[in-house]
Amino acid sequence: MPPERRVIVIGAGLAGSALAVALAARGLAVTVVERRKPLLEPLPDVRGLVLSAASRAVLEDSGLWSRLAPSATPISRIHVAEQGRFGSVQLDAAELGRDALGWACPADLMLREFHAALLAADGVTVHWGTEFVGARAGEHGIEVAIREGDLAGTVEAALLVGADGAESAVRTLAGITLASHDYGQQAIVANIEVARPEAGLAYEYFTPEGPLAMIPRGGARYVSVQCLRETRAEAALALDDGGYAALLEQRFGRRLGAVVAVGPRRAHPLRRQRAERLVAARTVLVGNAANTVHPNGAQGLNLGLRDVATLAALLGPAPDPGEATLLEAYVAGRARDHRLVGGFTHLLAAAYASPLASVRCVRRGALGVLALAAPLRRRLVEGLGGVERLPPFGDGGAAATP
């Protein structure tokens, strides 16, 4: 296919892989450049990611959902509370007329299935174990330099997509600056087993040190995500399994019974990052290359998949996918969603970290109002689900899942 209908995607993570599959399904030729080898075997990645209703619709549209569905755990209820305070909010799928509020899926399984889809997709060429070196944009296309070991080469296309994560080389080499806020926290993720599991029940538990989430994975298995100040996180990582289980119970209580088993733990520094621009000449950013947000509310991947949906919908019928007005349409289409999600997650992080009595009163009042008002709970779930911020799908696309 000539360069005018070719897109180069740098990064075969979750957002980059989903985008490549979606673009190929719309008839574009896609070249993917990924510095790692394909993930075909399980890895010790303990993250459990929560997919929203909008994300399920995006993945159904590109045929990826069927690969995940057998291993996706429906979340039917979410219990939201503040440590040491009476009162809580229960978000219930049945009350809101939904099958589920979201679906939990292991990150390594998702990436394996997405890589398998890349390998099977017509119209996708993947350069595994290959580095992105740089790019030179022209009036009618962009030339991208890549390197595999000692071998260097170039690929020509109409558009370059930076899907290469929070440390994006595409963003840096395009001269796009970054606004960043360091929360001074780390999120420690661990697979655990509990004595009294409740099917489909997730917890979002706010503490002065940071939020703690429990994500169900079926049976007695949960993924625990606890955010701690950096020095405290380092000490928590050094604990043996029994000590770490005791720490979880100290912060979370025994709402699910005792923590009876703890798996490997991984820590992730927490920062909010926002690219000052989403586009440059024949270049666009998606996913964590464009935004990273605080993990409260489980919005990061879901935000990136809505980037994918918007960009795929715009590029599908376009004779020149890198045309400037098209990229500006992407910027305009994503601005509100980026602003809402970035602002919401940042506000939650700031509100629950604040020692001010006035802030404490406001957040407790907000929880109380949500607990009493079903219409507000419905609106919160709809907003977090993100369906209303999806673009229309093209012919043959999936309808949004309730």
N, C-alpha and C positions, 0 to 999 in steps of 0.2 A: 504494500500500500504506500502511496506517496506521502512525504512528510506532512502535507497539509491536513491529513486525518490521523496523524500519529501523536500520541501523548506519552511522555516519559514520566514515570512515577519513581521518585527516589524514596526508598523505604518500603519494605514488605512486612511491616507490622500490621496491626489489626485494621487501622484506617486505610493505609496504603493498599493492602491486599483487597479489602472490600471495594475500594474505588476502582482498582484495576479490573476486577471481575464485573463490576457494574458498567464500566465503560465498554468492555469487550462485548457485553450483552447488547449494547446499543450500537454496535457496528464499528467502533473505533479500533484502530490498532494500538496496542499498549506495549511499551517496553518498561519493565520493572528492573530497577537496579537496587540490589540488596547486599550489604557487606557481609552478612552472615550466610550460612548454609541453610537450606530449607529445614524446617522443624518437622520431622517425620516420626520421631519417637518421643515419648513422654519426657518432660524436663521437671526438675524440682522447683516449679514456679507455683508458689502457694496462693497466689492471688485468686480471689473469686470475684468475678465481675458481674454487675447487675445490669441487665438489658431492659430498657424501657419499652413501652408499647410502640413508640416511634421507631426505635432501633429494630424491633422485631419486624415491623413493616418494611424498613429499608432492606433488611436481610432477606425477607421473603421475596421482595422485588427482584433481587439478583440471584435467587436460588440458593443462598447460603443458609437460610434458617433450617431447612430440612436436614442439613449436616449437624446442626447443633441441638435440634429439638430433643433427641433421645437422651441427651445428657443435661438438659436445662431443667432446673428445679423451679417450679412456679412459686412465687411469693404471694400468698393470699392476704397476709396481714403484716402491718408494720407498726410496732409499738415505739412511740417517741416519748422520752421522759428526760428529766434533769436530775442528776445525782443529788440526793439529800433533800428532795422537795416532794411534797404531795402533789398528786395530779399528773395526768399523762394524756397523750392523744393516741387513739388507736385508729389507724387507717385500715379499712376492711374492704376487700374487693367485692364481697357479696353485697355490702351496704351500698356500694357505689355502682352496682350493676355490671361488674367486670369479672372476667374469668381469673385474672391475676393482676397484681400491681406491678409486677416485673418478673424477670426470670434470671436466676443465678446460674452462672456457667464458669467452669475453671478456665483461667486465662490460657494455660498451655494447650488445653483441648481446643479452644477457639482458634488459636494460632495454627495448630496442626491442620485443622479442617480448612482454614482459609488458604494455607499453603498448598494443600492437596487440590483445592479448587483452582488455584493459579496454575498448577501443573496440568490440570485437565482442560483449562479454558482455551477455546479457539480464539486466535487473535492476540494472545498474550505471549510475549517473549520475556523470560526472566534471566538476568545475569546475576547468578548467585556468587557470593564471595567476591563482590566487586565494589570498589570505592567510587563515589562521585567526586570528581576532581574540580570541575568548574563548568561554566556555561557562557556562551556568547550569543546574545539575542540580536536578530536582524529584523528587517521589516516584514519578512514573510515566514520566518521560522526561527528556531533556536538550535544551536549546536552544543551538545553536551559532551564533555570529556569524562571518560571513565577509565579505571585501571583495575586489572585483575592480576595480582602479583606483579611481575615485571612487564606485563603486556598492557599497553595503552591503546586507546581507541576513541572514536567519537560516534555519537548517534545523533541524527537530525530528526526534529519533530516540530510540530506547531506549538506545543505547550510543554513546559516543565512544571511538575507538581512536587512540592516539598512535603512529603509525608514521613520525614525522617526524625520525628520526635522532638522532645524539648530542647535538645542540643543541636538543632537543625543546621547542617552545613549549607543547605540551600538558602535558608533565611540569612545566614551570615554572609555568604558570598554574594547575595543579591543586595547587600547593603541595607537590609531591613533591621531597624533597631528594636530593642526589646524593653518593655516596662516590666519590672519584676518586684515582687514583695516576698520576703522570706518570713515565714511564720514562726521560725525558731523551733519547729517541731519535726518529729519523724513519725511516720505511720508504720507500726509494726504489724505485719500480717502473719497469721499462723492458722493452720488447719487444726481444729480441736474436735474432741468428742465430749458430749455432755450426758449426764445421767437421766435428765428428763426432757428430751427434745419435744418440740411441738411442731407438727408438720406445717410447713409454709409460713412460719412466723419469723420475721426479722425484727431486730432491735436497732434503734438509733438512740444512743444514750449519751447525753451531754454532761461533761464534767468540767471543772475549772481548768484542768490540764489539757483538755481537748476531747473530741467526741470518741466514742467507742461503739463500733457496730458489730452485730452478730448476723451473719448471712447464712441461711439454711442451705445445706447441700444434700439433704435427704437422709433419713434414718437419724442416727445420733451425731452426724457430722455437721459442723458449722465452720465457716471461715470467720475468724475474729480479726478485726481491724481496730487497733487502739492507737490513738494519737497522743504522744507524750512530748514534753519538752526534751530538747536534745540530750542534755546530761542524764535525765531520767531514762530516756530511751536506751542510751548506751548501757546503763546499769541493768535494765530489763533484758537486753539481749544477752548479757553475761550470766543470767540466772539459769539454773538447770531446769528441767521440765517441771518438776514439782514446784519450784519457786515461782516459775512463770504462771503456772495454773493458780497458785495462791494469789499472785498479783491480779490476775483477771477476776478472780472471785472477790477480791478486796474492792475493786473498782465497780464491778458489774453486779455483785451479789450472786445469789443462787437461783435466779429466775428460771434457769434451765437446769437446775440441779448442779451437782458438783461437776467441775471440769475433770474428766477421768483420763484424758489422753491429750498430749500436745505434740504436734508434728514440728517440722523445721520452721524456723522463723526468718523473715526477711524484713529489712527496714528501708523506708523510702523517705528522703527529705521532702518536706512540704513547702512548696513555693507556688505563688500565683505568678504566671508569666503571660504576657499579652504582646503579640507582635504589633508594632505601631502601624504597620500596613500589612494587608493580606496579599498584595500583588505587587509585582514589578514587571518589567518588560517581558512578556510571554512566560511569566512565572506566577504561580499561585501556591498558597500554603493551606494545608488542611490538618485537622487533628491537633496533636500536641505541638506541632511546629507552629501553629497559630495561637493556641491557648493551652495553658495548663491551669487547672483550678484545684481548690481544696477538695479532698475526697468526701466531705460531708454531703449527703444527698446522692452520692454515687452518680455524678453527672459527667465526669470527664470523657469516657468513651462514648457515651450517648451524644454528647455535644459534637464529638468528632464524626460520628456516623451521620449526623444531620448535615455536617459539612459535605460529606460524601454524597448524600442524596441531592443536595442543592447543586453541587458541581456537575454530577452526572446528568441531572435533568437539563441543565443548560448546555452541556457539551454534546449531548446525544444528537440533536438535529443540526448542529452548527457546521457549516462548510469549513470554517477556520476556527478550531477550538482555542487558539491563542489570541484571538482578536480582542483589542483593548476594551471595547464597549461590553463585550461578553464578560470579561473579568471584572469590570466595574459592576455589572449586574450581580455577580457572585458576592462582591463586597456588600452591596446594598441588601441582598437577600439574607446575609448572615449577620448583619450588624445588630439587629434587635435581639436575636437569640444569644449571641456572644455577650451582649451587654447584660441581659437578664440573668443568665446563668453565672457569669463571672461576678456580678454584683450580689446575687443571692448567696452563693457559697462564701464569698468574702464577708458578707454581713453576718452570716451565721457564725463563722469562725471568730469574728471580732466581738460579737455580742456575748458569746459564751466564754470568751477569755477576759471580758471586762470585769473589774472588781467594783465598778460604780453601782451604787444602790439604785439610781434611776434606771440604769440599763437592766439590772436584775428585775425590777418591777415590770418593765416593758416586756421582757421575754417571758416572764411567768404569766403576765396578762395575755400575751399572744397564745401561749399554750392553752390557757383556760378558755379563751374564745373558740379556738379550734376544737377543743374537746366538746363544746356545747353546740356547735353550729355545723351540721352536716353539709350545707351548701358550700361553706368555706373549705371543708375537708375535700369535697369533690373538686373544687377549683384548684386546690393545692396539688392533688393527684394529677389532674389534667395538665397543669403547668409543668410538673416534673416529668410527666410522660412524654411531652414534647410533640404530640401528634399534630397539634394546631400549627406548629412551626415547620412542618414538612412541606416540600413543594409537591404539586400534583405529579403522580407517577405517569410515565408514558404508557403507550399501548402495551397491554399485557402485564402491567405492573400490578402489584398487590394493593389491595385497599388497606387502610390503616387498621390494625388489630385493636379491638377495645381492651 
